[in-house]
Amino acid sequence: MGIEIQIPDIGDFKEIPIIEIHVKEGDTIGPDDPLVSLESDKATMDVPSPSAGVVEKILVKLGDKVSEGSPLLVFKGEAATSPAKASSGPAKAAEAPAGADSAALLAKQEQAPSSASSSRPSAPTAPAAPVGTLPDFSQVHASPGVRRLARELGLDLTAVKGTGEKGRITKEDVKGHLTRAAAPAAGASGTAAFAGGGMGIPEIPAVDFSKFGPIETQPLSRIKKISGAHLHRSWLNVPLVTHQDESDITETDAYRKELDNAGKALKDNGYRVTLLAFLIKAAVSALRKHPEFNASLSPEKDALILKRYYNIGVAVDTPDGLVVPVIKEADRKGIIEISRDLGAISAKARDGKLGAADMQGATFSISSLGGIGGTSFTPLVNAPEVAILGVARAKMSPVWNGTAFEPRLIVPLSLSYDHRVIDGALAARFARHLAHVLEDVRRLVV
């Protein structure tokens, strides 16, 4: 008996039209393979397959409008193809140059079961795939699956003419472009063909490591594939600078312990009062004083979009990789309420139950490694945000008080920022204000 597959949680989006169907009846597909692409007025997203299986019946057609829970298709049993075998497709695609080889590869991919990874269904994080070295083509009118395919094939999508609805570039357009380019590209080397488009960065050559000793291939988790593409895009597009500072949190940590110990029942409810709650409140104070940090560049890169709300993204370590859920309206919450929210989203993250809405809308992010260690690091800006705060482990240090050295608890702060928006002096002022507020809890309520 077939299993009905429905549209999963896609955040606040409702009645979104289907712009592309990636499978057909009889196809054998693997976990996380894209089934359909949806497009709202705010975002384009792929809907991934929840498991391996065979498509028995497709219940939708192009142009249908769907919401969470809408029937999508019917699966028949489990796929006979193993995940490892299915994943060999995109690996080969990523190594192939544009031109004749790419056209042949595309044809081979269309004959084999689909194996590209799906994108995270949220506007901020965009396509998810093993990242190549071309741009993400986010401004090109194409689905995430087509943009991902272009990156894997080393193809500049801006050179492709779209024949789909409203000029959308389809997979057929990509295939046709590669076929037309095959003749002149046939005599060019893979590196030369690739260097002619996109960022012009040559791919790292493939190495057969098995020649040197035993190896084991371990597939990346879906979270790492999604975040890897996003982080690489940010690294390529954001001119990053990191400013280091530190804060004396001796008194603040004493107060934190009072709150935590006074509310022992809190531990039974799934949360603790940690330094992160104070960091969030201090960050809001600094964002209010320096609104350039609570902003994003306009798509044209000629203006700042200042946000009058304060949603703080918090990096959470999970067994499958790093995720960044969001504490909404942090400016309106106290330490206890923020601690409660942190406990709830951390539990959801560890259990793999975070929805798209849980990870959308951040205006500034904090990555805290305090529970693990380290003295400083360079966090990557979570674009389209323009700054992120990294926090390493606090330690007792001798501090001169004017007459003698005394032990003080010092926490290292690493502020990474987009240098197109923020200069070094402004970053230093922001970090100093945040550190100053964090040193005295009374300043958190001013």
HELIX and SHEET records of a PDB file:
HELIX    1   1 PRO A   83  ALA A   86  1                                   4    
HELIX    2   2 SER A   88  GLU A   95  1                                   8    
HELIX    3   3 ALA A  100  GLN A  111  1                                  12    
HELIX    4   4 PRO A  144  LEU A  153  1                                  10    
HELIX    5   5 LEU A  157  ALA A  159  5                                   3    
HELIX    6   6 GLU A  165  GLY A  167  5                                   3    
HELIX    7   7 LYS A  171  ALA A  185  1                                  15    
HELIX    8   8 GLY A  190  ALA A  195  1                                   6    
HELIX    9   9 PHE A  209  LYS A  211  5                                   3    
HELIX   10  10 ARG A  222  ASN A  237  1                                  16    
HELIX   11  11 THR A  250  ALA A  262  1                                  13    
HELIX   12  12 ALA A  265  ASP A  268  1                                   4    
HELIX   13  13 LEU A  275  LYS A  289  1                                  15    
HELIX   14  14 PRO A  291  PHE A  293  5                                   3    
HELIX   15  15 ALA A  330  ARG A  332  5                                   3    
HELIX   16  16 ILE A  335  ARG A  350  1                                  16    
HELIX   17  17 ALA A  356  MET A  359  5                                   4    
HELIX   18  18 GLY A  424  LEU A  438  1                                  15    
HELIX   19  19 VAL A  441  VAL A  445  5                                   5    
SHEET    1   A 4 ILE A   3  GLN A   6  0                                        
SHEET    2   A 4 PRO A  71  LYS A  76 -1                                        
SHEET    3   A 4 GLY A  53  ILE A  58 -1                                        
SHEET    4   A 4 THR A  28  ILE A  29 -1                                        
SHEET    1   B 4 THR A  44  PRO A  48  0                                        
SHEET    2   B 4 PRO A  34  GLU A  39 -1                                        
SHEET    3   B 4 ILE A  16  ILE A  21 -1                                        
SHEET    4   B 4 LYS A  65  VAL A  66 -1                                        
SHEET    1   C 6 LEU A 240  ASP A 248  0                                        
SHEET    2   C 6 PHE A 405  ASP A 418 -1                                        
SHEET    3   C 6 ALA A 387  VAL A 391 -1                                        
SHEET    4   C 6 PHE A 364  SER A 368  1                                        
SHEET    5   C 6 ILE A 312  VAL A 314  1                                        
SHEET    6   C 6 VAL A 326  ILE A 327 -1                                        
SHEET    1   D 3 LEU A 240  ASP A 248  0                                        
SHEET    2   D 3 PHE A 405  ASP A 418 -1                                        
SHEET    3   D 3 LYS A 395  TRP A 400 -1                                        
SHEET    1   E 2 ALA A 295  LEU A 297  0                                        
SHEET    2   E 2 LEU A 304  LEU A 306 -1                                        
SHEET    1   F 2 VAL A 316  THR A 318  0                                        
SHEET    2   F 2 GLY A 321  VAL A 323 -1                                        
END                                                                             
